[in-house]
């Protein structure tokens, strides 16, 4: 199972190595996302997949059950295992997001994720303005400070950014908001300046830090209108950086 931060770490080549059990899940999931196994097609028979990936039938069947739970395949009696249509995939699932990211995302998909993030985080910061605790406010400023310290180190900067927005989602006190963390991470990973160590004087870093600090201050003050305005500015900045990375 992929943990928060996996997408961001994958940008600098430090994704956690899959264990033996997850290897076949990752291979099949990535194969589905990249079109090696197209939607609507029937996967090769068990014996062929076992030989292809060097795993036992038990491991293979567990992997297929995991993929079925994510909406990516469906078992059909006397037919086999069919790759499900894309509109059935669990797009908020952390592993599915990682496969989409590793498989090569495009501008259209990235725009969809930013659109969803605007809707979800817009409501999250509104609720956070009302429900934040003193401890959460202190933690917000801590992660803004970590972003400032790590400017120019793209992975550390993005991970601190992710932690900050996780606080906003949690402070909303709506437990379903936390499920959107993978979407937030996808967009942050897409927006990361290229290269592990990039120019720390880049306007991207400076603008992001200033705007995130202003967002934290608005949440602390309970000013939901300003909080939403600063959030939209942040998302505009990150989406522009993501588009530039795809160009």
ChimeraX commands (.cxc) that place a marker at each C-alpha (Angstrom):
marker #1 position 0.00,0.00,0.00 radius 0.5
marker #1 position 1.40,3.39,-0.96 radius 0.5
marker #1 position 1.76,5.92,1.85 radius 0.5
marker #1 position 1.32,9.71,1.70 radius 0.5
marker #1 position 4.48,11.20,0.22 radius 0.5
marker #1 position 5.05,8.37,-2.28 radius 0.5
marker #1 position 4.11,10.49,-5.28 radius 0.5
marker #1 position 6.39,13.33,-4.24 radius 0.5
marker #1 position 9.31,11.02,-3.52 radius 0.5
marker #1 position 8.86,9.37,-6.90 radius 0.5
marker #1 position 9.80,12.67,-8.56 radius 0.5
marker #1 position 13.34,12.39,-7.18 radius 0.5
marker #1 position 13.63,8.65,-7.68 radius 0.5
marker #1 position 13.24,7.68,-4.04 radius 0.5
marker #1 position 9.99,5.76,-4.10 radius 0.5
marker #1 position 9.83,3.02,-1.50 radius 0.5
marker #1 position 10.85,-0.31,-3.02 radius 0.5
marker #1 position 7.84,-2.63,-3.32 radius 0.5
marker #1 position 7.92,-5.84,-1.31 radius 0.5
marker #1 position 7.44,-9.22,-2.93 radius 0.5
marker #1 position 3.69,-9.23,-2.41 radius 0.5
marker #1 position 3.14,-5.74,-3.82 radius 0.5
marker #1 position 5.37,-6.29,-6.85 radius 0.5
marker #1 position 2.74,-8.01,-8.97 radius 0.5
marker #1 position 0.02,-5.54,-7.85 radius 0.5
marker #1 position 2.19,-2.63,-8.96 radius 0.5
marker #1 position 3.12,-4.27,-12.25 radius 0.5
marker #1 position -0.48,-5.04,-13.16 radius 0.5
marker #1 position -1.78,-1.67,-11.94 radius 0.5
marker #1 position 0.83,0.24,-13.90 radius 0.5
marker #1 position 0.17,-1.98,-16.93 radius 0.5
marker #1 position -3.52,-1.10,-16.81 radius 0.5
marker #1 position -2.89,2.63,-16.43 radius 0.5
marker #1 position -0.37,2.75,-19.29 radius 0.5
marker #1 position -2.58,0.75,-21.65 radius 0.5
marker #1 position -0.47,-2.40,-21.69 radius 0.5
marker #1 position -3.72,-4.02,-20.55 radius 0.5
marker #1 position -6.38,-1.77,-22.15 radius 0.5
marker #1 position -9.79,-1.10,-20.63 radius 0.5
marker #1 position -12.21,-3.79,-21.75 radius 0.5
marker #1 position -9.50,-6.35,-22.49 radius 0.5
marker #1 position -9.13,-9.71,-20.78 radius 0.5
marker #1 position -5.97,-10.21,-18.74 radius 0.5
marker #1 position -3.76,-13.18,-19.65 radius 0.5
marker #1 position -4.63,-16.43,-17.91 radius 0.5
marker #1 position -3.34,-17.07,-14.41 radius 0.5
marker #1 position -0.63,-19.48,-15.55 radius 0.5
marker #1 position 0.74,-16.90,-18.00 radius 0.5
marker #1 position 0.72,-14.11,-15.41 radius 0.5
marker #1 position 2.37,-16.37,-12.82 radius 0.5
marker #1 position 5.16,-17.11,-15.29 radius 0.5
marker #1 position 5.40,-13.46,-16.40 radius 0.5
marker #1 position 5.90,-12.12,-12.86 radius 0.5
marker #1 position 7.42,-15.15,-11.15 radius 0.5
marker #1 position 4.78,-15.39,-8.42 radius 0.5
marker #1 position 2.59,-18.12,-6.98 radius 0.5
marker #1 position -1.10,-18.52,-7.73 radius 0.5
marker #1 position -1.92,-17.35,-4.20 radius 0.5
marker #1 position 0.04,-14.11,-4.61 radius 0.5
marker #1 position -1.51,-13.52,-8.04 radius 0.5
marker #1 position -5.06,-14.07,-6.83 radius 0.5
marker #1 position -4.52,-11.70,-3.89 radius 0.5
marker #1 position -3.17,-9.09,-6.30 radius 0.5
marker #1 position -6.20,-9.42,-8.57 radius 0.5
marker #1 position -8.55,-9.09,-5.59 radius 0.5
marker #1 position -6.75,-5.89,-4.59 radius 0.5
marker #1 position -7.13,-4.49,-8.11 radius 0.5
marker #1 position -10.79,-5.48,-8.16 radius 0.5
marker #1 position -11.34,-3.59,-4.89 radius 0.5
marker #1 position -9.83,-0.51,-6.59 radius 0.5
marker #1 position -12.32,-0.84,-9.45 radius 0.5
marker #1 position -9.64,-1.65,-12.02 radius 0.5
marker #1 position -10.59,-5.22,-12.92 radius 0.5
marker #1 position -13.61,-7.46,-12.65 radius 0.5
marker #1 position -13.72,-11.25,-12.63 radius 0.5
marker #1 position -16.17,-12.80,-15.10 radius 0.5
marker #1 position -17.15,-16.49,-14.81 radius 0.5
marker #1 position -16.02,-18.50,-17.85 radius 0.5
marker #1 position -14.52,-15.31,-19.33 radius 0.5
marker #1 position -11.61,-14.35,-17.13 radius 0.5
marker #1 position -10.51,-11.12,-15.53 radius 0.5
marker #1 position -11.53,-8.06,-17.53 radius 0.5
marker #1 position -9.92,-4.63,-17.21 radius 0.5
marker #1 position -12.63,-2.22,-16.06 radius 0.5
marker #1 position -13.55,1.05,-17.76 radius 0.5
marker #1 position -11.60,4.07,-16.51 radius 0.5
marker #1 position -14.68,5.69,-15.00 radius 0.5
marker #1 position -14.82,2.84,-12.47 radius 0.5
marker #1 position -11.29,3.29,-11.15 radius 0.5
marker #1 position -10.83,4.51,-7.56 radius 0.5
marker #1 position -9.05,7.73,-8.50 radius 0.5
marker #1 position -8.69,8.87,-4.88 radius 0.5
marker #1 position -6.84,5.67,-3.97 radius 0.5
marker #1 position -3.18,6.36,-3.15 radius 0.5
marker #1 position -1.86,3.45,-5.23 radius 0.5
marker #1 position -4.00,4.30,-8.23 radius 0.5
marker #1 position -2.73,7.87,-8.06 radius 0.5
marker #1 position 0.85,6.64,-7.93 radius 0.5
marker #1 position 0.30,4.45,-11.00 radius 0.5
marker #1 position -1.28,7.33,-12.87 radius 0.5
marker #1 position 1.68,9.50,-11.96 radius 0.5
marker #1 position 4.34,6.94,-12.85 radius 0.5
marker #1 position 2.50,6.02,-16.04 radius 0.5
marker #1 position 2.73,9.55,-17.39 radius 0.5
marker #1 position 0.00,12.08,-16.67 radius 0.5
marker #1 position -1.18,14.64,-19.18 radius 0.5
marker #1 position -2.44,18.22,-19.02 radius 0.5
marker #1 position -6.09,17.18,-19.12 radius 0.5
marker #1 position -5.82,14.79,-16.19 radius 0.5
marker #1 position -3.81,17.32,-14.18 radius 0.5
marker #1 position -6.46,20.00,-14.80 radius 0.5
marker #1 position -9.14,17.62,-13.54 radius 0.5
marker #1 position -7.23,17.04,-10.31 radius 0.5
marker #1 position -6.75,20.76,-9.73 radius 0.5
marker #1 position -10.47,21.30,-10.34 radius 0.5
marker #1 position -11.39,18.71,-7.72 radius 0.5
marker #1 position -8.84,20.17,-5.31 radius 0.5
marker #1 position -10.39,23.65,-5.64 radius 0.5
marker #1 position -13.78,22.26,-4.70 radius 0.5
marker #1 position -12.62,20.12,-1.78 radius 0.5
marker #1 position -9.97,22.38,-0.27 radius 0.5
marker #1 position -12.11,25.46,-0.76 radius 0.5
marker #1 position -14.64,23.91,1.60 radius 0.5
marker #1 position -11.90,22.52,3.85 radius 0.5
marker #1 position -10.32,25.91,4.55 radius 0.5
marker #1 position -13.77,27.44,5.12 radius 0.5
marker #1 position -14.48,24.85,7.78 radius 0.5
marker #1 position -10.94,25.09,9.15 radius 0.5
marker #1 position -11.51,28.82,9.79 radius 0.5
marker #1 position -14.36,27.80,12.06 radius 0.5
marker #1 position -13.01,24.62,13.65 radius 0.5
marker #1 position -9.21,24.95,13.87 radius 0.5
marker #1 position -7.59,24.37,17.24 radius 0.5
marker #1 position -4.68,26.28,18.76 radius 0.5
marker #1 position -2.45,23.24,18.29 radius 0.5
marker #1 position -3.38,23.02,14.61 radius 0.5
marker #1 position -2.60,26.72,14.16 radius 0.5
marker #1 position 0.87,26.20,15.68 radius 0.5
marker #1 position 1.42,23.20,13.41 radius 0.5
marker #1 position 0.40,25.21,10.34 radius 0.5
marker #1 position 3.09,27.80,11.03 radius 0.5
marker #1 position 5.63,25.06,11.72 radius 0.5
marker #1 position 5.13,23.60,8.24 radius 0.5
marker #1 position 5.22,27.03,6.60 radius 0.5
marker #1 position 8.57,27.53,8.33 radius 0.5
marker #1 position 9.76,24.13,7.07 radius 0.5
marker #1 position 8.82,25.19,3.54 radius 0.5
marker #1 position 10.91,28.32,3.99 radius 0.5
marker #1 position 13.89,26.35,5.29 radius 0.5
marker #1 position 13.72,23.83,2.45 radius 0.5
marker #1 position 13.27,26.25,-0.46 radius 0.5
marker #1 position 15.34,25.01,-3.39 radius 0.5
marker #1 position 15.09,21.35,-2.27 radius 0.5
marker #1 position 12.04,20.37,-4.26 radius 0.5
marker #1 position 11.16,17.13,-2.47 radius 0.5
marker #1 position 11.45,18.52,1.07 radius 0.5
marker #1 position 9.56,21.64,0.06 radius 0.5
marker #1 position 6.69,19.64,-1.46 radius 0.5
marker #1 position 6.50,17.26,1.52 radius 0.5
marker #1 position 6.26,20.22,3.94 radius 0.5
marker #1 position 3.56,21.69,1.68 radius 0.5
marker #1 position 1.66,18.40,1.81 radius 0.5
marker #1 position 1.83,18.33,5.61 radius 0.5
marker #1 position 0.47,21.88,5.75 radius 0.5
marker #1 position -2.52,21.06,3.58 radius 0.5
marker #1 position -3.13,17.88,5.53 radius 0.5
marker #1 position -3.64,20.14,8.56 radius 0.5
marker #1 position -6.22,22.20,6.65 radius 0.5
marker #1 position -8.13,19.04,5.72 radius 0.5
marker #1 position -7.98,17.72,9.28 radius 0.5
marker #1 position -8.93,21.07,10.83 radius 0.5
marker #1 position -12.15,21.04,8.81 radius 0.5
marker #1 position -13.32,18.30,11.22 radius 0.5
marker #1 position -15.01,16.61,8.27 radius 0.5
marker #1 position -13.46,13.11,8.30 radius 0.5
marker #1 position -14.16,12.65,4.59 radius 0.5
marker #1 position -11.88,15.57,3.69 radius 0.5
marker #1 position -8.85,13.53,4.73 radius 0.5
marker #1 position -9.61,11.10,1.89 radius 0.5
marker #1 position -8.70,13.85,-0.59 radius 0.5
marker #1 position -5.07,14.00,0.56 radius 0.5
marker #1 position -3.97,11.88,-2.41 radius 0.5
marker #1 position -5.46,14.41,-4.83 radius 0.5
marker #1 position -3.59,17.21,-3.05 radius 0.5
marker #1 position -0.36,15.22,-3.27 radius 0.5
marker #1 position -0.85,14.47,-6.97 radius 0.5
marker #1 position -1.08,18.17,-7.77 radius 0.5
marker #1 position 1.87,19.05,-5.52 radius 0.5
marker #1 position 4.03,16.40,-7.16 radius 0.5
marker #1 position 3.02,17.65,-10.60 radius 0.5
marker #1 position 3.96,21.21,-9.61 radius 0.5
marker #1 position 7.39,20.38,-8.15 radius 0.5
marker #1 position 10.24,22.34,-9.76 radius 0.5
marker #1 position 12.26,19.95,-11.90 radius 0.5
marker #1 position 15.34,18.46,-10.31 radius 0.5
marker #1 position 15.94,17.46,-6.70 radius 0.5
marker #1 position 17.84,20.69,-6.03 radius 0.5
marker #1 position 16.45,23.62,-7.98 radius 0.5
marker #1 position 17.07,27.33,-7.71 radius 0.5
marker #1 position 16.03,28.35,-4.20 radius 0.5
marker #1 position 15.60,31.93,-5.34 radius 0.5
marker #1 position 12.91,30.93,-7.83 radius 0.5
marker #1 position 9.77,33.07,-7.66 radius 0.5
marker #1 position 7.79,29.83,-7.29 radius 0.5
marker #1 position 9.26,29.16,-3.85 radius 0.5
marker #1 position 9.02,32.74,-2.62 radius 0.5
marker #1 position 5.45,33.27,-3.82 radius 0.5
marker #1 position 4.34,29.91,-2.44 radius 0.5
marker #1 position 5.79,30.61,1.01 radius 0.5
marker #1 position 4.29,34.08,1.26 radius 0.5
marker #1 position 0.87,32.93,0.10 radius 0.5
marker #1 position 0.82,29.83,2.30 radius 0.5
marker #1 position 1.74,31.96,5.30 radius 0.5
marker #1 position -1.08,34.37,4.45 radius 0.5
marker #1 position -3.46,31.41,4.15 radius 0.5
marker #1 position -2.43,30.13,7.59 radius 0.5
marker #1 position -2.95,33.61,9.05 radius 0.5
marker #1 position -6.43,33.83,7.51 radius 0.5
marker #1 position -7.36,30.43,8.95 radius 0.5
marker #1 position -6.05,31.48,12.36 radius 0.5
marker #1 position -8.12,34.70,12.16 radius 0.5
marker #1 position -11.22,32.79,11.06 radius 0.5
marker #1 position -11.39,34.88,7.86 radius 0.5
marker #1 position -12.87,32.34,5.45 radius 0.5
marker #1 position -13.17,34.77,2.51 radius 0.5
marker #1 position -9.48,35.65,2.63 radius 0.5
marker #1 position -8.53,32.02,3.24 radius 0.5
marker #1 position -10.31,30.94,0.07 radius 0.5
marker #1 position -8.73,33.79,-1.90 radius 0.5
marker #1 position -5.22,32.77,-0.80 radius 0.5
marker #1 position -5.96,29.11,-1.50 radius 0.5
marker #1 position -7.03,29.95,-5.06 radius 0.5
marker #1 position -3.83,31.93,-5.55 radius 0.5
marker #1 position -1.77,28.96,-4.37 radius 0.5
marker #1 position -3.59,26.59,-6.70 radius 0.5
marker #1 position -3.17,28.98,-9.62 radius 0.5
marker #1 position 0.58,29.11,-8.95 radius 0.5
marker #1 position 0.89,25.34,-8.63 radius 0.5
marker #1 position -1.20,24.62,-11.72 radius 0.5
marker #1 position 0.92,27.03,-13.76 radius 0.5
marker #1 position 4.07,25.24,-12.57 radius 0.5
marker #1 position 2.56,21.85,-13.37 radius 0.5
marker #1 position 1.66,23.04,-16.89 radius 0.5
marker #1 position 5.19,24.33,-17.38 radius 0.5
marker #1 position 6.57,20.95,-16.32 radius 0.5
marker #1 position 4.40,19.24,-18.94 radius 0.5
marker #1 position 5.40,21.61,-21.73 radius 0.5
marker link #1:1,2 radius 0.2
marker link #1:2,3 radius 0.2
marker link #1:3,4 radius 0.2
marker link #1:4,5 radius 0.2
marker link #1:5,6 radius 0.2
marker link #1:6,7 radius 0.2
marker link #1:7,8 radius 0.2
marker link #1:8,9 radius 0.2
marker link #1:9,10 radius 0.2
marker link #1:10,11 radius 0.2
marker link #1:11,12 radius 0.2
marker link #1:12,13 radius 0.2
marker link #1:13,14 radius 0.2
marker link #1:14,15 radius 0.2
marker link #1:15,16 radius 0.2
marker link #1:16,17 radius 0.2
marker link #1:17,18 radius 0.2
marker link #1:18,19 radius 0.2
marker link #1:19,20 radius 0.2
marker link #1:20,21 radius 0.2
marker link #1:21,22 radius 0.2
marker link #1:22,23 radius 0.2
marker link #1:23,24 radius 0.2
marker link #1:24,25 radius 0.2
marker link #1:25,26 radius 0.2
marker link #1:26,27 radius 0.2
marker link #1:27,28 radius 0.2
marker link #1:28,29 radius 0.2
marker link #1:29,30 radius 0.2
marker link #1:30,31 radius 0.2
marker link #1:31,32 radius 0.2
marker link #1:32,33 radius 0.2
marker link #1:33,34 radius 0.2
marker link #1:34,35 radius 0.2
marker link #1:35,36 radius 0.2
marker link #1:36,37 radius 0.2
marker link #1:37,38 radius 0.2
marker link #1:38,39 radius 0.2
marker link #1:39,40 radius 0.2
marker link #1:40,41 radius 0.2
marker link #1:41,42 radius 0.2
marker link #1:42,43 radius 0.2
marker link #1:43,44 radius 0.2
marker link #1:44,45 radius 0.2
marker link #1:45,46 radius 0.2
marker link #1:46,47 radius 0.2
marker link #1:47,48 radius 0.2
marker link #1:48,49 radius 0.2
marker link #1:49,50 radius 0.2
marker link #1:50,51 radius 0.2
marker link #1:51,52 radius 0.2
marker link #1:52,53 radius 0.2
marker link #1:53,54 radius 0.2
marker link #1:54,55 radius 0.2
marker link #1:55,56 radius 0.2
marker link #1:56,57 radius 0.2
marker link #1:57,58 radius 0.2
marker link #1:58,59 radius 0.2
marker link #1:59,60 radius 0.2
marker link #1:60,61 radius 0.2
marker link #1:61,62 radius 0.2
marker link #1:62,63 radius 0.2
marker link #1:63,64 radius 0.2
marker link #1:64,65 radius 0.2
marker link #1:65,66 radius 0.2
marker link #1:66,67 radius 0.2
marker link #1:67,68 radius 0.2
marker link #1:68,69 radius 0.2
marker link #1:69,70 radius 0.2
marker link #1:70,71 radius 0.2
marker link #1:71,72 radius 0.2
marker link #1:72,73 radius 0.2
marker link #1:73,74 radius 0.2
marker link #1:74,75 radius 0.2
marker link #1:75,76 radius 0.2
marker link #1:76,77 radius 0.2
marker link #1:77,78 radius 0.2
marker link #1:78,79 radius 0.2
marker link #1:79,80 radius 0.2
marker link #1:80,81 radius 0.2
marker link #1:81,82 radius 0.2
marker link #1:82,83 radius 0.2
marker link #1:83,84 radius 0.2
marker link #1:84,85 radius 0.2
marker link #1:85,86 radius 0.2
marker link #1:86,87 radius 0.2
marker link #1:87,88 radius 0.2
marker link #1:88,89 radius 0.2
marker link #1:89,90 radius 0.2
marker link #1:90,91 radius 0.2
marker link #1:91,92 radius 0.2
marker link #1:92,93 radius 0.2
marker link #1:93,94 radius 0.2
marker link #1:94,95 radius 0.2
marker link #1:95,96 radius 0.2
marker link #1:96,97 radius 0.2
marker link #1:97,98 radius 0.2
marker link #1:98,99 radius 0.2
marker link #1:99,100 radius 0.2
marker link #1:100,101 radius 0.2
marker link #1:101,102 radius 0.2
marker link #1:102,103 radius 0.2
marker link #1:103,104 radius 0.2
marker link #1:104,105 radius 0.2
marker link #1:105,106 radius 0.2
marker link #1:106,107 radius 0.2
marker link #1:107,108 radius 0.2
marker link #1:108,109 radius 0.2
marker link #1:109,110 radius 0.2
marker link #1:110,111 radius 0.2
marker link #1:111,112 radius 0.2
marker link #1:112,113 radius 0.2
marker link #1:113,114 radius 0.2
marker link #1:114,115 radius 0.2
marker link #1:115,116 radius 0.2
marker link #1:116,117 radius 0.2
marker link #1:117,118 radius 0.2
marker link #1:118,119 radius 0.2
marker link #1:119,120 radius 0.2
marker link #1:120,121 radius 0.2
marker link #1:121,122 radius 0.2
marker link #1:122,123 radius 0.2
marker link #1:123,124 radius 0.2
marker link #1:124,125 radius 0.2
marker link #1:125,126 radius 0.2
marker link #1:126,127 radius 0.2
marker link #1:127,128 radius 0.2
marker link #1:128,129 radius 0.2
marker link #1:129,130 radius 0.2
marker link #1:130,131 radius 0.2
marker link #1:131,132 radius 0.2
marker link #1:132,133 radius 0.2
marker link #1:133,134 radius 0.2
marker link #1:134,135 radius 0.2
marker link #1:135,136 radius 0.2
marker link #1:136,137 radius 0.2
marker link #1:137,138 radius 0.2
marker link #1:138,139 radius 0.2
marker link #1:139,140 radius 0.2
marker link #1:140,141 radius 0.2
marker link #1:141,142 radius 0.2
marker link #1:142,143 radius 0.2
marker link #1:143,144 radius 0.2
marker link #1:144,145 radius 0.2
marker link #1:145,146 radius 0.2
marker link #1:146,147 radius 0.2
marker link #1:147,148 radius 0.2
marker link #1:148,149 radius 0.2
marker link #1:149,150 radius 0.2
marker link #1:150,151 radius 0.2
marker link #1:151,152 radius 0.2
marker link #1:152,153 radius 0.2
marker link #1:153,154 radius 0.2
marker link #1:154,155 radius 0.2
marker link #1:155,156 radius 0.2
marker link #1:156,157 radius 0.2
marker link #1:157,158 radius 0.2
marker link #1:158,159 radius 0.2
marker link #1:159,160 radius 0.2
marker link #1:160,161 radius 0.2
marker link #1:161,162 radius 0.2
marker link #1:162,163 radius 0.2
marker link #1:163,164 radius 0.2
marker link #1:164,165 radius 0.2
marker link #1:165,166 radius 0.2
marker link #1:166,167 radius 0.2
marker link #1:167,168 radius 0.2
marker link #1:168,169 radius 0.2
marker link #1:169,170 radius 0.2
marker link #1:170,171 radius 0.2
marker link #1:171,172 radius 0.2
marker link #1:172,173 radius 0.2
marker link #1:173,174 radius 0.2
marker link #1:174,175 radius 0.2
marker link #1:175,176 radius 0.2
marker link #1:176,177 radius 0.2
marker link #1:177,178 radius 0.2
marker link #1:178,179 radius 0.2
marker link #1:179,180 radius 0.2
marker link #1:180,181 radius 0.2
marker link #1:181,182 radius 0.2
marker link #1:182,183 radius 0.2
marker link #1:183,184 radius 0.2
marker link #1:184,185 radius 0.2
marker link #1:185,186 radius 0.2
marker link #1:186,187 radius 0.2
marker link #1:187,188 radius 0.2
marker link #1:188,189 radius 0.2
marker link #1:189,190 radius 0.2
marker link #1:190,191 radius 0.2
marker link #1:191,192 radius 0.2
marker link #1:192,193 radius 0.2
marker link #1:193,194 radius 0.2
marker link #1:194,195 radius 0.2
marker link #1:195,196 radius 0.2
marker link #1:196,197 radius 0.2
marker link #1:197,198 radius 0.2
marker link #1:198,199 radius 0.2
marker link #1:199,200 radius 0.2
marker link #1:200,201 radius 0.2
marker link #1:201,202 radius 0.2
marker link #1:202,203 radius 0.2
marker link #1:203,204 radius 0.2
marker link #1:204,205 radius 0.2
marker link #1:205,206 radius 0.2
marker link #1:206,207 radius 0.2
marker link #1:207,208 radius 0.2
marker link #1:208,209 radius 0.2
marker link #1:209,210 radius 0.2
marker link #1:210,211 radius 0.2
marker link #1:211,212 radius 0.2
marker link #1:212,213 radius 0.2
marker link #1:213,214 radius 0.2
marker link #1:214,215 radius 0.2
marker link #1:215,216 radius 0.2
marker link #1:216,217 radius 0.2
marker link #1:217,218 radius 0.2
marker link #1:218,219 radius 0.2
marker link #1:219,220 radius 0.2
marker link #1:220,221 radius 0.2
marker link #1:221,222 radius 0.2
marker link #1:222,223 radius 0.2
marker link #1:223,224 radius 0.2
marker link #1:224,225 radius 0.2
marker link #1:225,226 radius 0.2
marker link #1:226,227 radius 0.2
marker link #1:227,228 radius 0.2
marker link #1:228,229 radius 0.2
marker link #1:229,230 radius 0.2
marker link #1:230,231 radius 0.2
marker link #1:231,232 radius 0.2
marker link #1:232,233 radius 0.2
marker link #1:233,234 radius 0.2
marker link #1:234,235 radius 0.2
marker link #1:235,236 radius 0.2
marker link #1:236,237 radius 0.2
marker link #1:237,238 radius 0.2
marker link #1:238,239 radius 0.2
marker link #1:239,240 radius 0.2
marker link #1:240,241 radius 0.2
marker link #1:241,242 radius 0.2
marker link #1:242,243 radius 0.2
marker link #1:243,244 radius 0.2
marker link #1:244,245 radius 0.2
marker link #1:245,246 radius 0.2
marker link #1:246,247 radius 0.2
view
